Amino acid sequence: MLHQQIDWELAEREAWALRRQKGIPNNRRLFVLACMDERLPVEDALGIRVGDAHVFRNAGGLVTDDAIRSAMLTTQFFGTKEIIVVNHTECGMMTATGDYLTNLLREKGIDPDAVQVDPALPELKLPPGTFPKWIRTFTDVDEICLRQVELLRSSPLIPADVEIHGYVWEVESMRLRRPGVRLAEKVNTAKAMGARG
Ligand SMILES: [Zn+2]
């Protein structure tokens, strides 16, 4: 009967709209932390679709306080069981140091030590001189990826049974890889191929 199909679709739509109220987790029970870079197509990279995951993106794909806040909410209260971090090659966060960027802001007339980092929470203050660290630039994408997994793992706000993994998106090949595993280096030299003699 047609009405059964229509009723089923209406019930599905209601469940979709009321997911949080009904305590329904996202499809994959997944939280993704990724860089905001436009060359990183998070959904395509992970093979996920609308409804599959909570996705948090910031400059670098780094474990900042707001990333922790979002990860805490989704793992503690919304049924999420897995976290995937995606950093990427040629990230803008590797192009300058925090000190350099802080000085550029000073040249623009901004005093980094005087600004509120969260205008809605003025109590949250950076100790003087920590602004360059707060920007969170880095020099090695493989290291930083492993580090983000460690930082999440060590947070008491994330349940211990949540699986946490990190991957590097190569903008040059538009592929994911595990941090520290560069396939190109394994195929481009005879030594890497295990040639003897
Ligand atoms: Zn980036």
py3Dmol code that shows the C-alpha trace and the ligand (Angstrom):
import py3Dmol

protein = """\
ATOM      1  CA  MET A   1       0.000   0.000   0.000  1.00  0.00           C
ATOM      2  CA  LEU A   2       1.282   3.426  -0.914  1.00  0.00           C
ATOM      3  CA  HIS A   3       0.270   5.000   2.383  1.00  0.00           C
ATOM      4  CA  GLN A   4       2.594   2.597   4.225  1.00  0.00           C
ATOM      5  CA  GLN A   5       5.545   3.803   2.185  1.00  0.00           C
ATOM      6  CA  ILE A   6       4.564   7.434   2.729  1.00  0.00           C
ATOM      7  CA  ASP A   7       4.137   6.863   6.478  1.00  0.00           C
ATOM      8  CA  TRP A   8       7.538   5.166   6.642  1.00  0.00           C
ATOM      9  CA  GLU A   9       9.161   8.082   4.819  1.00  0.00           C
ATOM     10  CA  LEU A  10       7.476  10.585   7.143  1.00  0.00           C
ATOM     11  CA  ALA A  11       8.683   8.635  10.184  1.00  0.00           C
ATOM     12  CA  GLU A  12      12.216   8.553   8.755  1.00  0.00           C
ATOM     13  CA  ARG A  13      12.133  12.287   8.144  1.00  0.00           C
ATOM     14  CA  GLU A  14      10.908  12.939  11.680  1.00  0.00           C
ATOM     15  CA  ALA A  15      13.639  10.725  13.122  1.00  0.00           C
ATOM     16  CA  TRP A  16      16.212  12.618  11.016  1.00  0.00           C
ATOM     17  CA  ALA A  17      15.010  16.000  12.227  1.00  0.00           C
ATOM     18  CA  LEU A  18      14.799  14.895  15.857  1.00  0.00           C
ATOM     19  CA  ARG A  19      18.020  12.871  15.953  1.00  0.00           C
ATOM     20  CA  ARG A  20      19.593  14.745  18.849  1.00  0.00           C
ATOM     21  CA  GLN A  21      16.363  14.828  20.863  1.00  0.00           C
ATOM     22  CA  LYS A  22      15.898  11.100  20.290  1.00  0.00           C
ATOM     23  CA  GLY A  23      19.533  10.307  21.106  1.00  0.00           C
ATOM     24  CA  ILE A  24      20.219   8.900  17.626  1.00  0.00           C
ATOM     25  CA  PRO A  25      23.965   9.077  16.838  1.00  0.00           C
ATOM     26  CA  ASN A  26      25.303   9.995  13.410  1.00  0.00           C
ATOM     27  CA  ASN A  27      25.363   7.082  10.933  1.00  0.00           C
ATOM     28  CA  ARG A  28      29.032   6.175  11.443  1.00  0.00           C
ATOM     29  CA  ARG A  29      29.282   7.222  15.095  1.00  0.00           C
ATOM     30  CA  LEU A  30      32.176   9.300  13.854  1.00  0.00           C
ATOM     31  CA  PHE A  31      33.805  12.637  14.676  1.00  0.00           C
ATOM     32  CA  VAL A  32      36.210  14.079  12.123  1.00  0.00           C
ATOM     33  CA  LEU A  33      38.780  16.768  12.893  1.00  0.00           C
ATOM     34  CA  ALA A  34      40.231  18.202   9.690  1.00  0.00           C
ATOM     35  CA  CYS A  35      41.996  21.260   8.297  1.00  0.00           C
ATOM     36  CA  MET A  36      39.813  23.947   6.738  1.00  0.00           C
ATOM     37  CA  ASP A  37      41.927  23.906   3.536  1.00  0.00           C
ATOM     38  CA  GLU A  38      39.840  24.032   0.362  1.00  0.00           C
ATOM     39  CA  ARG A  39      41.957  21.297  -1.245  1.00  0.00           C
ATOM     40  CA  LEU A  40      40.914  18.792   1.403  1.00  0.00           C
ATOM     41  CA  PRO A  41      37.521  17.314   0.450  1.00  0.00           C
ATOM     42  CA  VAL A  42      36.833  15.644   3.779  1.00  0.00           C
ATOM     43  CA  GLU A  43      33.711  13.731   2.771  1.00  0.00           C
ATOM     44  CA  ASP A  44      35.236  12.391  -0.458  1.00  0.00           C
ATOM     45  CA  ALA A  45      38.546  11.594   1.249  1.00  0.00           C
ATOM     46  CA  LEU A  46      36.845   9.442   3.877  1.00  0.00           C
ATOM     47  CA  GLY A  47      34.032   8.152   1.694  1.00  0.00           C
ATOM     48  CA  ILE A  48      31.349   9.595   3.956  1.00  0.00           C
ATOM     49  CA  ARG A  49      28.071  11.340   3.155  1.00  0.00           C
ATOM     50  CA  VAL A  50      25.574  13.699   4.774  1.00  0.00           C
ATOM     51  CA  GLY A  51      24.425  12.136   8.036  1.00  0.00           C
ATOM     52  CA  ASP A  52      27.533  10.004   8.537  1.00  0.00           C
ATOM     53  CA  ALA A  53      29.708  12.121  10.843  1.00  0.00           C
ATOM     54  CA  HIS A  54      30.211  15.235  12.927  1.00  0.00           C
ATOM     55  CA  VAL A  55      32.878  17.216  11.130  1.00  0.00           C
ATOM     56  CA  PHE A  56      34.991  19.883  12.821  1.00  0.00           C
ATOM     57  CA  ARG A  57      37.365  21.912  10.702  1.00  0.00           C
ATOM     58  CA  ASN A  58      39.866  24.578  11.690  1.00  0.00           C
ATOM     59  CA  ALA A  59      43.179  25.959  10.491  1.00  0.00           C
ATOM     60  CA  GLY A  60      45.515  22.953  10.490  1.00  0.00           C
ATOM     61  CA  GLY A  61      43.028  20.355  11.740  1.00  0.00           C
ATOM     62  CA  LEU A  62      44.443  20.821  15.244  1.00  0.00           C
ATOM     63  CA  VAL A  63      43.269  19.839  18.714  1.00  0.00           C
ATOM     64  CA  THR A  64      42.373  23.300  20.001  1.00  0.00           C
ATOM     65  CA  ASP A  65      40.105  23.951  22.962  1.00  0.00           C
ATOM     66  CA  ASP A  66      37.067  24.184  20.704  1.00  0.00           C
ATOM     67  CA  ALA A  67      37.996  20.938  18.951  1.00  0.00           C
ATOM     68  CA  ILE A  68      38.147  19.288  22.384  1.00  0.00           C
ATOM     69  CA  ARG A  69      34.826  20.884  23.296  1.00  0.00           C
ATOM     70  CA  SER A  70      33.166  19.484  20.167  1.00  0.00           C
ATOM     71  CA  ALA A  71      34.816  16.064  20.506  1.00  0.00           C
ATOM     72  CA  MET A  72      33.752  15.917  24.156  1.00  0.00           C
ATOM     73  CA  LEU A  73      30.122  16.686  23.311  1.00  0.00           C
ATOM     74  CA  THR A  74      29.874  14.167  20.470  1.00  0.00           C
ATOM     75  CA  THR A  75      31.659  11.310  22.303  1.00  0.00           C
ATOM     76  CA  GLN A  76      30.157  11.869  25.750  1.00  0.00           C
ATOM     77  CA  PHE A  77      26.586  12.728  24.761  1.00  0.00           C
ATOM     78  CA  PHE A  78      25.867  11.978  21.087  1.00  0.00           C
ATOM     79  CA  GLY A  79      26.965   8.336  20.790  1.00  0.00           C
ATOM     80  CA  THR A  80      30.182   8.855  18.811  1.00  0.00           C
ATOM     81  CA  LYS A  81      32.699   5.981  19.111  1.00  0.00           C
ATOM     82  CA  GLU A  82      35.446   6.922  16.643  1.00  0.00           C
ATOM     83  CA  ILE A  83      37.562   9.989  15.885  1.00  0.00           C
ATOM     84  CA  ILE A  84      39.531  10.517  12.678  1.00  0.00           C
ATOM     85  CA  VAL A  85      42.008  13.381  12.342  1.00  0.00           C
ATOM     86  CA  VAL A  86      42.913  14.537   8.835  1.00  0.00           C
ATOM     87  CA  ASN A  87      45.881  16.840   8.309  1.00  0.00           C
ATOM     88  CA  HIS A  88      47.361  17.486   4.890  1.00  0.00           C
ATOM     89  CA  THR A  89      50.526  18.198   2.942  1.00  0.00           C
ATOM     90  CA  GLU A  90      51.337  21.783   1.952  1.00  0.00           C
ATOM     91  CA  CYS A  91      49.253  23.090   4.852  1.00  0.00           C
ATOM     92  CA  GLY A  92      49.226  26.865   5.310  1.00  0.00           C
ATOM     93  CA  MET A  93      50.108  26.315   8.959  1.00  0.00           C
ATOM     94  CA  MET A  94      53.604  25.246   7.815  1.00  0.00           C
ATOM     95  CA  THR A  95      54.313  28.440   5.854  1.00  0.00           C
ATOM     96  CA  ALA A  96      55.214  30.779   8.748  1.00  0.00           C
ATOM     97  CA  THR A  97      55.973  30.753  12.454  1.00  0.00           C
ATOM     98  CA  GLY A  98      53.622  31.994  15.155  1.00  0.00           C
ATOM     99  CA  ASP A  99      56.082  34.771  16.015  1.00  0.00           C
ATOM    100  CA  TYR A 100      56.185  35.962  12.417  1.00  0.00           C
ATOM    101  CA  LEU A 101      52.386  36.033  12.116  1.00  0.00           C
ATOM    102  CA  THR A 102      52.040  37.763  15.497  1.00  0.00           C
ATOM    103  CA  ASN A 103      54.434  40.492  14.347  1.00  0.00           C
ATOM    104  CA  LEU A 104      52.405  40.944  11.155  1.00  0.00           C
ATOM    105  CA  LEU A 105      49.305  41.501  13.313  1.00  0.00           C
ATOM    106  CA  ARG A 106      51.214  44.078  15.382  1.00  0.00           C
ATOM    107  CA  GLU A 107      52.120  45.880  12.170  1.00  0.00           C
ATOM    108  CA  LYS A 108      48.385  45.982  11.396  1.00  0.00           C
ATOM    109  CA  GLY A 109      47.832  47.779  14.720  1.00  0.00           C
ATOM    110  CA  ILE A 110      46.545  44.782  16.678  1.00  0.00           C
ATOM    111  CA  ASP A 111      47.925  44.069  20.143  1.00  0.00           C
ATOM    112  CA  PRO A 112      47.772  40.271  20.459  1.00  0.00           C
ATOM    113  CA  ASP A 113      48.278  40.421  24.219  1.00  0.00           C
ATOM    114  CA  ALA A 114      45.213  42.660  24.651  1.00  0.00           C
ATOM    115  CA  VAL A 115      42.647  40.834  22.484  1.00  0.00           C
ATOM    116  CA  GLN A 116      40.013  38.435  23.787  1.00  0.00           C
ATOM    117  CA  VAL A 117      40.470  35.119  21.999  1.00  0.00           C
ATOM    118  CA  ASP A 118      36.820  34.255  22.698  1.00  0.00           C
ATOM    119  CA  PRO A 119      34.628  37.398  22.753  1.00  0.00           C
ATOM    120  CA  ALA A 120      31.759  35.394  24.252  1.00  0.00           C
ATOM    121  CA  LEU A 121      33.922  34.186  27.121  1.00  0.00           C
ATOM    122  CA  PRO A 122      36.064  37.093  28.347  1.00  0.00           C
ATOM    123  CA  GLU A 123      37.182  35.011  31.328  1.00  0.00           C
ATOM    124  CA  LEU A 124      39.241  32.953  28.883  1.00  0.00           C
ATOM    125  CA  LYS A 125      42.528  34.836  28.732  1.00  0.00           C
ATOM    126  CA  LEU A 126      45.869  33.973  27.224  1.00  0.00           C
ATOM    127  CA  PRO A 127      48.848  34.706  29.456  1.00  0.00           C
ATOM    128  CA  PRO A 128      50.971  37.503  27.917  1.00  0.00           C
ATOM    129  CA  GLY A 129      53.329  36.218  25.233  1.00  0.00           C
ATOM    130  CA  THR A 130      51.409  33.002  24.449  1.00  0.00           C
ATOM    131  CA  PHE A 131      49.570  34.348  21.392  1.00  0.00           C
ATOM    132  CA  PRO A 132      52.184  32.984  18.939  1.00  0.00           C
ATOM    133  CA  LYS A 133      51.737  29.498  20.462  1.00  0.00           C
ATOM    134  CA  TRP A 134      47.970  29.888  20.314  1.00  0.00           C
ATOM    135  CA  ILE A 135      48.190  30.326  16.510  1.00  0.00           C
ATOM    136  CA  ARG A 136      49.603  26.789  16.428  1.00  0.00           C
ATOM    137  CA  THR A 137      51.830  26.674  13.356  1.00  0.00           C
ATOM    138  CA  PHE A 138      53.860  23.510  12.722  1.00  0.00           C
ATOM    139  CA  THR A 139      56.713  22.213  10.583  1.00  0.00           C
ATOM    140  CA  ASP A 140      56.034  18.520   9.893  1.00  0.00           C
ATOM    141  CA  VAL A 141      52.627  17.227   8.850  1.00  0.00           C
ATOM    142  CA  ASP A 142      53.328  13.587   9.783  1.00  0.00           C
ATOM    143  CA  GLU A 143      54.517  14.545  13.264  1.00  0.00           C
ATOM    144  CA  ILE A 144      51.633  16.927  13.809  1.00  0.00           C
ATOM    145  CA  CYS A 145      49.109  14.274  12.761  1.00  0.00           C
ATOM    146  CA  LEU A 146      50.454  11.735  15.266  1.00  0.00           C
ATOM    147  CA  ARG A 147      50.585  14.470  17.893  1.00  0.00           C
ATOM    148  CA  GLN A 148      46.896  15.359  17.427  1.00  0.00           C
ATOM    149  CA  VAL A 149      45.940  11.714  18.025  1.00  0.00           C
ATOM    150  CA  GLU A 150      48.050  11.726  21.217  1.00  0.00           C
ATOM    151  CA  LEU A 151      46.471  14.971  22.404  1.00  0.00           C
ATOM    152  CA  LEU A 152      42.955  13.620  21.939  1.00  0.00           C
ATOM    153  CA  ARG A 153      43.946  10.311  23.531  1.00  0.00           C
ATOM    154  CA  SER A 154      45.313  12.068  26.585  1.00  0.00           C
ATOM    155  CA  SER A 155      42.244  14.260  27.113  1.00  0.00           C
ATOM    156  CA  PRO A 156      40.191  13.180  30.121  1.00  0.00           C
ATOM    157  CA  LEU A 157      37.157  14.644  28.324  1.00  0.00           C
ATOM    158  CA  ILE A 158      37.242  11.888  25.643  1.00  0.00           C
ATOM    159  CA  PRO A 159      36.105   8.402  26.774  1.00  0.00           C
ATOM    160  CA  ALA A 160      38.923   5.829  26.798  1.00  0.00           C
ATOM    161  CA  ASP A 161      37.008   3.387  24.546  1.00  0.00           C
ATOM    162  CA  VAL A 162      36.790   5.856  21.630  1.00  0.00           C
ATOM    163  CA  GLU A 163      38.975   4.761  18.679  1.00  0.00           C
ATOM    164  CA  ILE A 164      41.250   7.567  17.482  1.00  0.00           C
ATOM    165  CA  HIS A 165      43.262   7.532  14.252  1.00  0.00           C
ATOM    166  CA  GLY A 166      45.041  10.117  12.116  1.00  0.00           C
ATOM    167  CA  TYR A 167      45.671  10.346   8.374  1.00  0.00           C
ATOM    168  CA  VAL A 168      47.510  12.689   6.045  1.00  0.00           C
ATOM    169  CA  TRP A 169      45.800  13.909   2.885  1.00  0.00           C
ATOM    170  CA  GLU A 170      48.291  14.449   0.085  1.00  0.00           C
ATOM    171  CA  VAL A 171      47.128  17.439  -1.932  1.00  0.00           C
ATOM    172  CA  GLU A 172      49.605  16.461  -4.651  1.00  0.00           C
ATOM    173  CA  SER A 173      48.067  13.034  -5.226  1.00  0.00           C
ATOM    174  CA  MET A 174      44.609  13.712  -3.745  1.00  0.00           C
ATOM    175  CA  ARG A 175      44.958  10.567  -1.632  1.00  0.00           C
ATOM    176  CA  LEU A 176      45.030   9.692   2.056  1.00  0.00           C
ATOM    177  CA  ARG A 177      48.007   8.019   3.671  1.00  0.00           C
ATOM    178  CA  ARG A 178      48.975   6.985   7.166  1.00  0.00           C
ATOM    179  CA  PRO A 179      51.299   9.488   8.857  1.00  0.00           C
ATOM    180  CA  GLY A 180      54.940   8.688   8.172  1.00  0.00           C
ATOM    181  CA  VAL A 181      54.147   6.280   5.337  1.00  0.00           C
ATOM    182  CA  ARG A 182      55.146   7.796   2.016  1.00  0.00           C
ATOM    183  CA  LEU A 183      54.429   5.251  -0.642  1.00  0.00           C
ATOM    184  CA  ALA A 184      56.362   7.229  -3.272  1.00  0.00           C
ATOM    185  CA  GLU A 185      59.609   6.702  -1.367  1.00  0.00           C
ATOM    186  CA  LYS A 186      59.043   2.958  -1.457  1.00  0.00           C
ATOM    187  CA  VAL A 187      58.721   2.713  -5.216  1.00  0.00           C
ATOM    188  CA  ASN A 188      61.135   5.315  -6.541  1.00  0.00           C
ATOM    189  CA  THR A 189      64.508   3.890  -5.567  1.00  0.00           C
ATOM    190  CA  ALA A 190      66.080   0.457  -5.983  1.00  0.00           C
ATOM    191  CA  LYS A 191      67.168   0.585  -2.349  1.00  0.00           C
ATOM    192  CA  ALA A 192      63.605   1.120  -1.188  1.00  0.00           C
ATOM    193  CA  MET A 193      62.531  -1.837  -3.357  1.00  0.00           C
ATOM    194  CA  GLY A 194      64.985  -4.071  -1.512  1.00  0.00           C
ATOM    195  CA  ALA A 195      67.408  -4.592  -4.414  1.00  0.00           C
ATOM    196  CA  ARG A 196      70.426  -6.665  -3.412  1.00  0.00           C
ATOM    197  CA  GLY A 197      74.011  -6.740  -4.462  1.00  0.00           C
TER     198      GLY A 197
END
"""
ligand_1 = """\
1
ZN
Zn 45.819 23.096 6.159
"""
view = py3Dmol.view(width=600, height=400)
view.addModel(protein, "pdb")
view.setStyle({"model": 0}, {"cartoon": {"style": "trace"}})
view.addModel(ligand_1, "xyz")
view.setStyle({"model": 1}, {"stick": {}})
view.zoomTo()
view.show()
